[in-house]
């Protein structure tokens, strides 16, 4: 069995199938690790959901911000579509309920203890261990199972922006969701910045903000963290992490990496379905 990690698909079904063929993926033998954002912005979110769900246990999926946006549109009462959304086909599909139920059951973090690999969409603040990340993911998953409408109605917002183990209720859940699905930069003290999207080095950041994986005291350095969400960063391997968002929906590429061997990433080019800033 080979584990292939796949970058942000975002509804790019044809590119996903081409990438899997180029990678040599076998559905009866191998496993796919998806870093989240299966849907939205690309043209075929419905087909992506159907294909990945049909893989069963051969697909490990964590939720990304676009996946949560789809669920909030479908199950919440306050969220509205945004310019650039391409989710109407999912919401109108005859198998909509089965697809949404499956997506709702995905976690925010997944860990392979044998390989010591942690899968998330956005990142992990320096204070959290692997166990902390899994516990917080479990808290969010339990809230989604218990009362998804209330959580989706309350989860949006950028506060609180600093971690404390004393956070409780919706503040604790919102911080965890923002960290796992939206964060790129943070401070050593656990303050997150949700606005900065550019690649490191393009300008000097103030206030102690750095890419979340650059802190030597980061407690998840005991594992390899596999993530997406950062198209301006592109493929990144170093500092104990693997970043796989190579901007497929923006006209970049969709990328896969064999997690079990020292190998080079495999990519396929993608159409520019969206323009940056849309």
Buried (B, 14 or more C-beta within 10 A) or exposed (E): EBBBBBBBBBBBBBBBBBBBEEBEBEBEEBBBBBBBBBBBBBBBBBBBBBBBBEBEEBBBBBBBBBBBBBBBBBBBEEBEEEEEBBBEBBBEBEEBEEBBEBBBEBBBBBBBEEEEBBBBBBBBBBBBBBEBBBEBBBBBBEBBEEEBEBBBBBBBEEEBBBBEEEBEEBBBBBBBBBBBBBBBBBBBEBBBBBEBBEBBEEEEBEEEBBBBBBBEEBBBBEBBBBBBBBBBBBBBEEBBBBBBBBBBBBBBBBBBBBBBEEEEBBBBEBBEBBEEEE
